[in-house]
Amino acid sequence: MIDIIGYILIIIGILFDIFGCIGLVRFPDVYNRLQASTKCVTLGTFLLLIGVALVCGWSALSMKAIICAVFILITSPTAAHAIAKGAYASGVELWENSVVDKYAEEIDHH
């Protein structure tokens, strides 16, 4: 039963990773691409690694998968935020149809 759950998590993780890659190619600007790739790939890779840990049982491989999953869960959103801040600070423009610019609002209030 655990193996079936593990395989289901692996399949769902792969699907999320594929959707993140499609968003990376399809979205119009760096900020939208960053959002798609970070959210989908973080969740997808996390689910994939947890699925691998479940399928492998209690072993060194499953412990490594869990450690990697926690590492990705912490570092991926942090890196995406740093990249977005750096892109905005260096003057990368938003897509012309963007509705909200929270960074500009934050700068205007200071």
C-alpha positions as a Python dict, from the first residue, in 0.01 Angstrom:
ca = {
    (1, 'M'): (0, 0, 0),
    (2, 'I'): (284, 238, 84),
    (3, 'D'): (441, 162, -256),
    (4, 'I'): (121, 262, -434),
    (5, 'I'): (106, 592, -243),
    (6, 'G'): (472, 649, -323),
    (7, 'Y'): (419, 588, -694),
    (8, 'I'): (115, 819, -695),
    (9, 'L'): (323, 1094, -531),
    (10, 'I'): (600, 1041, -787),
    (11, 'I'): (353, 1073, -1076),
    (12, 'I'): (192, 1386, -927),
    (13, 'G'): (539, 1533, -868),
    (14, 'I'): (643, 1469, -1227),
    (15, 'L'): (321, 1634, -1351),
    (16, 'F'): (388, 1943, -1137),
    (17, 'D'): (744, 1957, -1270),
    (18, 'I'): (615, 1936, -1627),
    (19, 'F'): (363, 2215, -1563),
    (20, 'G'): (640, 2429, -1415),
    (21, 'C'): (855, 2374, -1724),
    (22, 'I'): (565, 2464, -1953),
    (23, 'G'): (508, 2782, -1751),
    (24, 'L'): (877, 2863, -1776),
    (25, 'V'): (854, 2854, -2155),
    (26, 'R'): (507, 3006, -2200),
    (27, 'F'): (488, 3300, -1958),
    (28, 'P'): (576, 3648, -2086),
    (29, 'D'): (824, 3797, -1838),
    (30, 'V'): (1084, 3696, -1584),
    (31, 'Y'): (853, 3746, -1286),
    (32, 'N'): (574, 3525, -1420),
    (33, 'R'): (825, 3262, -1527),
    (34, 'L'): (985, 3269, -1187),
    (35, 'Q'): (649, 3225, -1017),
    (36, 'A'): (553, 2930, -1237),
    (37, 'S'): (882, 2752, -1209),
    (38, 'T'): (923, 2808, -836),
    (39, 'K'): (579, 2706, -720),
    (40, 'C'): (532, 2408, -949),
    (41, 'V'): (883, 2275, -939),
    (42, 'T'): (916, 2316, -562),
    (43, 'L'): (597, 2123, -497),
    (44, 'G'): (666, 1875, -777),
    (45, 'T'): (1020, 1795, -669),
    (46, 'F'): (912, 1776, -305),
    (47, 'L'): (636, 1525, -387),
    (48, 'L'): (870, 1329, -613),
    (49, 'L'): (1134, 1297, -340),
    (50, 'I'): (879, 1203, -74),
    (51, 'G'): (740, 940, -313),
    (52, 'V'): (1090, 800, -364),
    (53, 'A'): (1137, 787, 13),
    (54, 'L'): (812, 594, 54),
    (55, 'V'): (893, 347, -222),
    (56, 'C'): (1246, 281, -92),
    (57, 'G'): (1133, 214, 263),
    (58, 'W'): (1350, 282, 564),
    (59, 'S'): (1696, 313, 409),
    (60, 'A'): (1982, 553, 353),
    (61, 'L'): (1834, 648, 17),
    (62, 'S'): (1502, 750, 173),
    (63, 'M'): (1681, 959, 435),
    (64, 'K'): (1876, 1137, 160),
    (65, 'A'): (1553, 1197, -33),
    (66, 'I'): (1386, 1348, 274),
    (67, 'I'): (1687, 1570, 346),
    (68, 'C'): (1689, 1688, -17),
    (69, 'A'): (1313, 1751, -5),
    (70, 'V'): (1345, 1970, 305),
    (71, 'F'): (1641, 2152, 150),
    (72, 'I'): (1444, 2227, -169),
    (73, 'L'): (1138, 2332, 32),
    (74, 'I'): (1346, 2590, 217),
    (75, 'T'): (1589, 2715, -48),
    (76, 'S'): (1377, 2731, -364),
    (77, 'P'): (1130, 3000, -250),
    (78, 'T'): (1412, 3195, -86),
    (79, 'A'): (1620, 3189, -404),
    (80, 'A'): (1319, 3288, -616),
    (81, 'H'): (1253, 3587, -392),
    (82, 'A'): (1617, 3696, -415),
    (83, 'I'): (1617, 3657, -795),
    (84, 'A'): (1293, 3858, -827),
    (85, 'K'): (1426, 4137, -602),
    (86, 'G'): (1753, 4143, -795),
    (87, 'A'): (1575, 4153, -1131),
    (88, 'Y'): (1354, 4438, -1015),
    (89, 'A'): (1645, 4631, -865),
    (90, 'S'): (1844, 4596, -1188),
    (91, 'G'): (1555, 4740, -1390),
    (92, 'V'): (1397, 4437, -1556),
    (93, 'E'): (1056, 4558, -1673),
    (94, 'L'): (728, 4391, -1588),
    (95, 'W'): (505, 4261, -1866),
    (96, 'E'): (300, 4549, -2014),
    (97, 'N'): (-29, 4382, -1909),
    (98, 'S'): (78, 4338, -1547),
    (99, 'V'): (-187, 4467, -1308),
    (100, 'V'): (-3, 4515, -979),
    (101, 'D'): (350, 4627, -895),
    (102, 'K'): (390, 4573, -519),
    (103, 'Y'): (759, 4664, -521),
    (104, 'A'): (683, 5008, -668),
    (105, 'E'): (410, 5060, -407),
    (106, 'E'): (657, 4964, -134),
    (107, 'I'): (918, 5208, -266),
    (108, 'D'): (660, 5490, -297),
    (109, 'H'): (559, 5453, 71),
    (110, 'H'): (918, 5495, 195),
}
